[in-house]
Amino acid sequence: MQKFTFTRNDGRGHIHITSAGLPRATAENLEDFLTADVGWDLASVDYQLHEWKKIIQGESEFEGLSGNATEQHLSRNTVTLSSLFDMYDPIEMSATEFMSFLEQFRTAVEKEPFRRGSTAE
């Protein structure tokens, strides 16, 4: 699984993502999702994980979620993230990769409470 590093890099709550081999355009799309739709907040991350587990296991009436800036949709085993404001092209990840991404973010948030310029892996 791909390993991500998360940095909350300004006072407005923007979340920066790095990962070996991750195209910058993909990172920006994931950053938009985390910054606008999830936030550096454990309860919000837990909500996303809970809902996505239900969606992936077919236990939800929904095929995805929609937030303040992105829509996330599951089709077969692929999660597509799309900008609600057409700021970027949609990106796709396998459901397994998407859950790993969210779980890594949860670990980062749990390990590193928000402090300006803080970094967590």
C-alpha positions as MATLAB code, in Angstrom:
seq = 'MQKFTFTRNDGRGHIHITSAGLPRATAENLEDFLTADVGWDLASVDYQLHEWKKIIQGESEFEGLSGNATEQHLSRNTVTLSSLFDMYDPIEMSATEFMSFLEQFRTAVEKEPFRRGSTAE';
ca = [
       0.000    0.000    0.000;
       1.135    3.529   -0.714;
       2.399    5.514    2.286;
       1.234    9.109    2.667;
       2.562   12.007    4.725;
       0.105   14.706    5.789;
       1.042   18.276    6.727;
      -1.298   20.946    7.952;
       0.625   23.835    6.524;
      -1.198   27.061    7.187;
      -3.472   28.719    9.707;
      -6.536   28.217    7.492;
      -6.372   24.437    7.774;
      -5.041   23.471    4.335;
      -3.740   19.887    4.372;
      -0.727   19.043    2.189;
      -0.085   15.435    1.064;
       3.135   13.832   -0.139;
       3.819   10.273   -1.202;
       6.544    8.720   -3.331;
       5.433    8.614   -6.952;
       2.142   10.422   -6.329;
       1.476   12.876   -9.158;
       1.054   16.434   -7.863;
      -2.349   16.746   -9.587;
      -3.612   13.675   -7.728;
      -2.232   14.987   -4.435;
      -4.013   18.310   -4.989;
      -7.327   16.531   -5.560;
      -6.886   14.483   -2.378;
      -5.860   17.633   -0.496;
      -9.068   19.340   -1.617;
     -11.090   16.390   -0.314;
      -9.324   16.324    3.071;
      -9.206   20.089    3.542;
     -12.767   20.940    2.489;
     -14.706   17.765    3.259;
     -12.946   16.037    6.141;
     -10.651   18.400    8.054;
      -8.010   17.685   10.697;
     -10.657   16.342   13.050;
     -10.801   12.814   14.441;
     -14.608   12.665   14.624;
     -14.902   13.708   10.972;
     -12.325   11.144    9.850;
     -14.115    8.446   11.850;
     -17.403    9.408   10.190;
     -15.812    9.067    6.730;
     -14.303    5.684    7.605;
     -17.581    4.404    9.064;
     -19.650    5.527    6.075;
     -17.168    4.231    3.515;
     -16.975    0.830    5.169;
     -20.770    0.591    4.859;
     -20.729    1.772    1.238;
     -17.973   -0.650    0.203;
     -19.630   -3.580    1.985;
     -22.958   -2.796    0.300;
     -24.629   -1.960    3.622;
     -25.533    1.609    2.684;
     -28.335    2.907    0.530;
     -25.784    5.299   -0.995;
     -23.008    4.702   -3.527;
     -20.880    7.558   -2.241;
     -20.722   10.786   -0.295;
     -20.757   14.448   -1.167;
     -19.023   17.162    0.798;
     -18.340   20.876    0.557;
     -15.948   20.575   -2.390;
     -15.944   17.002   -3.670;
     -18.176   14.101   -4.471;
     -16.896   10.593   -3.858;
     -18.569    7.738   -5.700;
     -18.059    3.957   -5.664;
     -18.507    1.995   -8.870;
     -17.547   -1.665   -8.717;
     -14.312   -1.504   -6.705;
     -13.256    2.011   -7.732;
     -13.745    5.238   -5.785;
     -13.915    8.339   -7.959;
     -13.311   11.769   -6.427;
     -14.781   14.644   -8.419;
     -14.680   18.361   -7.774;
     -18.103   19.903   -7.247;
     -16.724   23.080   -8.842;
     -14.897   21.468  -11.797;
     -11.542   22.565  -10.377;
      -9.801   19.378  -11.551;
     -10.341   16.184  -13.478;
     -11.784   13.298  -11.457;
      -9.323   10.860   -9.947;
      -9.805    7.171   -9.247;
      -8.481    4.849   -6.560;
      -9.382    1.298   -5.724;
     -11.672    1.016   -2.714;
      -8.815   -0.672   -0.834;
      -6.423    2.196   -1.628;
      -9.027    4.779   -0.637;
      -9.663    3.104    2.722;
      -5.916    2.828    3.352;
      -5.573    6.534    2.549;
      -8.329    7.424    5.053;
      -6.890    5.097    7.704;
      -3.423    6.634    7.306;
      -4.952   10.098    7.622;
      -6.770    9.002   10.778;
      -3.490    7.798   12.276;
      -1.867   11.131   11.413;
      -4.687   13.137   13.008;
      -4.669   10.922   16.095;
      -0.882   11.185   16.512;
      -0.578   14.895   15.854;
      -3.225   17.255   17.181;
      -3.354   20.422   15.135;
      -0.504   22.855   15.527;
       0.423   25.278   12.783;
       3.034   23.703   10.523;
       2.710   20.269   12.113;
       3.532   17.173   10.065;
       2.334   13.636   10.617;
       2.785   10.311    8.824;
];
